[in-house]
Amino acid sequence: MYKTIVIHSRSTYWTNPELSEEMEVDSDDLAKELEEKCNELNQSGYEIFTILPISSGNVVNGNGYYHTESIIIVARKK
């Protein structure tokens, strides 16, 4: 049996939203939540099968951005 969990990167912000400059993801926050969810799955008898980053972004006239929107954890019952 497999189980999937999605973690959204909540702590994202623009360094300059008016100019659509660089978007940053709080990697420390995302890593902490990833660790917590992996430990919860392990305690529930699941083994982590894979972790997939989901990127999102936009490109207009050759300029754009991409960021990690979320992470999907796929685990299987031990």
Z-matrix of the N, CA and C atoms (Angstrom, degrees):
N
C 1 1.435
C 2 1.531 1 108.59
N 3 1.328 2 116.16 1 137.50
C 4 1.464 3 122.93 2 -179.93
C 5 1.529 4 110.19 3 -110.85
N 6 1.319 5 115.12 4 153.85
C 7 1.457 6 121.88 5 176.65
C 8 1.524 7 107.87 6 -138.49
N 9 1.332 8 116.87 7 139.74
C 10 1.469 9 120.49 8 177.73
C 11 1.525 10 109.44 9 -121.73
N 12 1.330 11 114.87 10 145.07
C 13 1.463 12 122.38 11 177.56
C 14 1.522 13 107.09 12 -133.27
N 15 1.317 14 116.61 13 137.81
C 16 1.462 15 122.01 14 177.28
C 17 1.522 16 108.45 15 -109.76
N 18 1.327 17 115.76 16 132.03
C 19 1.467 18 121.77 17 174.41
C 20 1.521 19 107.00 18 -117.21
N 21 1.319 20 117.06 19 119.38
C 22 1.467 21 121.78 20 178.92
C 23 1.528 22 109.32 21 -90.01
N 24 1.314 23 116.67 22 140.01
C 25 1.464 24 120.51 23 177.01
C 26 1.531 25 107.96 24 -79.27
N 27 1.312 26 114.87 25 97.35
C 28 1.466 27 121.06 26 -175.55
C 29 1.521 28 113.14 27 -77.07
N 30 1.318 29 117.16 28 -29.27
C 31 1.468 30 120.28 29 -172.35
C 32 1.517 31 111.55 30 -95.27
N 33 1.319 32 116.60 31 62.98
C 34 1.460 33 120.49 32 176.96
C 35 1.516 34 108.40 33 -109.30
N 36 1.300 35 116.88 34 150.14
C 37 1.459 36 120.72 35 178.67
C 38 1.520 37 109.71 36 -156.60
N 39 1.298 38 115.63 37 158.21
C 40 1.463 39 122.08 38 176.20
C 41 1.521 40 108.34 39 -89.49
N 42 1.334 41 117.31 40 138.93
C 43 1.457 42 119.41 41 173.70
C 44 1.525 43 110.02 42 -73.44
N 45 1.336 44 117.12 43 -27.66
C 46 1.458 45 122.10 44 174.53
C 47 1.524 46 107.22 45 -152.98
N 48 1.344 47 117.86 46 89.57
C 49 1.462 48 120.39 47 -174.85
C 50 1.521 49 114.60 48 -62.97
N 51 1.328 50 118.42 49 -29.83
C 52 1.463 51 119.99 50 -179.02
C 53 1.520 52 112.21 51 -67.09
N 54 1.319 53 116.48 52 -32.05
C 55 1.467 54 120.50 53 179.79
C 56 1.526 55 112.16 54 -100.61
N 57 1.332 56 116.88 55 5.05
C 58 1.471 57 122.84 56 -177.88
C 59 1.526 58 111.14 57 53.14
N 60 1.318 59 115.43 58 39.99
C 61 1.455 60 119.52 59 176.78
C 62 1.518 61 109.73 60 -81.04
N 63 1.255 62 115.45 61 177.08
C 64 1.449 63 128.22 62 -172.62
C 65 1.536 64 116.23 63 -29.39
N 66 1.323 65 115.14 64 127.02
C 67 1.460 66 121.68 65 172.94
C 68 1.513 67 107.02 66 -98.18
N 69 1.313 68 116.63 67 136.01
C 70 1.460 69 120.46 68 -178.62
C 71 1.522 70 110.18 69 -119.19
N 72 1.314 71 115.34 70 143.63
C 73 1.453 72 122.84 71 175.89
C 74 1.517 73 107.49 72 -107.15
N 75 1.319 74 117.06 73 135.37
C 76 1.461 75 121.19 74 176.99
C 77 1.527 76 107.62 75 -76.20
N 78 1.321 77 116.53 76 92.41
C 79 1.467 78 122.52 77 -175.81
C 80 1.524 79 112.41 78 -63.36
N 81 1.321 80 116.90 79 -35.02
C 82 1.469 81 119.93 80 179.43
C 83 1.522 82 110.93 81 -63.37
N 84 1.328 83 116.64 82 -43.14
C 85 1.460 84 121.67 83 178.72
C 86 1.526 85 110.72 84 -63.85
N 87 1.325 86 116.17 85 -44.18
C 88 1.463 87 121.06 86 -179.48
C 89 1.530 88 111.22 87 -65.19
N 90 1.328 89 116.89 88 -41.59
C 91 1.465 90 121.19 89 179.19
C 92 1.531 91 111.34 90 -64.48
N 93 1.323 92 116.84 91 -39.54
C 94 1.469 93 120.99 92 179.79
C 95 1.526 94 110.43 93 -63.37
N 96 1.331 95 116.42 94 -45.38
C 97 1.465 96 119.88 95 179.66
C 98 1.530 97 111.16 96 -67.29
N 99 1.326 98 117.01 97 -37.24
C 100 1.463 99 120.85 98 176.65
C 101 1.523 100 110.65 99 -61.11
N 102 1.329 101 116.83 100 -45.70
C 103 1.466 102 121.27 101 178.56
C 104 1.530 103 111.26 102 -60.90
N 105 1.328 104 116.90 103 -44.28
C 106 1.468 105 120.93 104 179.41
C 107 1.530 106 111.54 105 -60.45
N 108 1.338 107 116.72 106 -46.13
C 109 1.468 108 120.27 107 -178.54
C 110 1.528 109 111.50 108 -66.90
N 111 1.333 110 117.45 109 -39.30
C 112 1.465 111 120.57 110 178.27
C 113 1.527 112 110.69 111 -63.67
N 114 1.329 113 116.49 112 -41.95
C 115 1.472 114 120.19 113 178.19
C 116 1.526 115 111.75 114 -65.51
N 117 1.347 116 116.97 115 -39.53
C 118 1.463 117 120.44 116 176.63
C 119 1.526 118 111.08 117 -61.86
N 120 1.323 119 116.84 118 -43.92
C 121 1.464 120 120.61 119 178.75
C 122 1.522 121 110.68 120 -62.44
N 123 1.317 122 116.63 121 -43.71
C 124 1.468 123 121.14 122 179.63
C 125 1.528 124 110.51 123 -60.94
N 126 1.327 125 117.73 124 -44.09
C 127 1.463 126 121.68 125 179.58
C 128 1.524 127 111.72 126 -66.42
N 129 1.326 128 117.00 127 -24.61
C 130 1.474 129 121.27 128 178.20
C 131 1.518 130 112.57 129 -89.18
N 132 1.341 131 117.10 130 6.60
C 133 1.456 132 120.61 131 176.41
C 134 1.516 133 115.03 132 89.73
N 135 1.327 134 117.41 133 21.18
C 136 1.460 135 121.42 134 178.35
C 137 1.519 136 110.41 135 -108.41
N 138 1.319 137 115.07 136 150.22
C 139 1.452 138 123.18 137 175.79
C 140 1.533 139 107.37 138 -112.25
N 141 1.331 140 117.11 139 132.68
C 142 1.465 141 120.24 140 -179.17
C 143 1.527 142 108.68 141 -67.48
N 144 1.315 143 115.93 142 124.46
C 145 1.458 144 122.71 143 179.45
C 146 1.527 145 110.82 144 -91.92
N 147 1.345 146 116.39 145 -47.52
C 148 1.465 147 120.78 146 177.93
C 149 1.526 148 109.92 147 -160.77
N 150 1.326 149 115.72 148 158.35
C 151 1.459 150 123.16 149 175.33
C 152 1.527 151 106.78 150 -127.81
N 153 1.334 152 115.80 151 122.12
C 154 1.466 153 121.47 152 -174.95
C 155 1.522 154 111.39 153 -115.37
N 156 1.328 155 118.43 154 123.94
C 157 1.463 156 119.38 155 173.08
C 158 1.534 157 109.73 156 -80.90
N 159 1.319 158 116.51 157 140.12
C 160 1.458 159 121.99 158 177.01
C 161 1.523 160 107.48 159 -112.59
N 162 1.325 161 115.98 160 117.20
C 163 1.464 162 120.77 161 -178.27
C 164 1.521 163 110.32 162 -97.50
N 165 1.322 164 114.78 163 150.11
C 166 1.452 165 121.20 164 178.26
C 167 1.523 166 107.36 165 -141.15
N 168 1.312 167 116.12 166 154.35
C 169 1.454 168 118.28 167 178.98
C 170 1.509 169 111.84 168 177.24
N 171 1.327 170 113.68 169 -168.50
C 172 1.448 171 120.14 170 -177.07
C 173 1.527 172 108.24 171 -154.74
N 174 1.325 173 116.11 172 141.58
C 175 1.462 174 121.04 173 176.07
C 176 1.523 175 107.65 174 -129.95
N 177 1.331 176 116.06 175 127.53
C 178 1.466 177 121.98 176 177.90
C 179 1.518 178 107.76 177 -133.08
N 180 1.323 179 116.55 178 124.18
C 181 1.470 180 121.82 179 179.13
C 182 1.528 181 112.68 180 53.50
N 183 1.301 182 117.14 181 39.09
C 184 1.461 183 120.99 182 177.26
C 185 1.516 184 114.95 183 83.49
N 186 1.315 185 118.04 184 -5.94
C 187 1.463 186 121.48 185 177.90
C 188 1.520 187 108.72 186 -111.90
N 189 1.309 188 115.86 187 142.78
C 190 1.448 189 117.30 188 178.77
C 191 1.507 190 112.69 189 -176.93
N 192 1.316 191 114.27 190 -165.67
C 193 1.452 192 120.79 191 -177.94
C 194 1.526 193 109.47 192 -151.72
N 195 1.295 194 116.15 193 156.08
C 196 1.455 195 123.93 194 171.22
C 197 1.511 196 107.56 195 -138.96
N 198 1.304 197 117.12 196 142.90
C 199 1.456 198 120.90 197 176.62
C 200 1.520 199 109.29 198 -145.84
N 201 1.316 200 116.13 199 162.92
C 202 1.458 201 120.74 200 176.41
C 203 1.519 202 107.47 201 -78.03
N 204 1.324 203 115.39 202 107.72
C 205 1.457 204 121.08 203 -178.58
C 206 1.522 205 111.00 204 -77.39
N 207 1.325 206 115.35 205 -39.07
C 208 1.460 207 119.52 206 -178.18
C 209 1.532 208 109.70 207 -161.06
N 210 1.318 209 113.94 208 173.91
C 211 1.466 210 121.85 209 176.60
C 212 1.518 211 106.91 210 -130.44
N 213 1.317 212 116.58 211 136.62
C 214 1.463 213 121.57 212 175.50
C 215 1.518 214 107.97 213 -109.43
N 216 1.329 215 115.30 214 127.25
C 217 1.463 216 121.43 215 175.65
C 218 1.528 217 107.26 216 -104.13
N 219 1.306 218 117.50 217 127.53
C 220 1.456 219 122.16 218 174.93
C 221 1.524 220 106.54 219 -113.59
N 222 1.338 221 114.82 220 126.32
C 223 1.462 222 120.16 221 -178.31
C 224 1.529 223 109.19 222 -130.26
N 225 1.316 224 116.50 223 156.11
C 226 1.464 225 120.27 224 177.19
C 227 1.518 226 109.41 225 -127.26
N 228 1.319 227 114.24 226 148.89
C 229 1.463 228 120.91 227 -179.76
C 230 1.518 229 109.41 228 -63.84
N 231 1.336 230 116.72 229 134.91
C 232 1.483 231 121.69 230 -179.60
C 233 1.518 232 110.30 231 -71.68
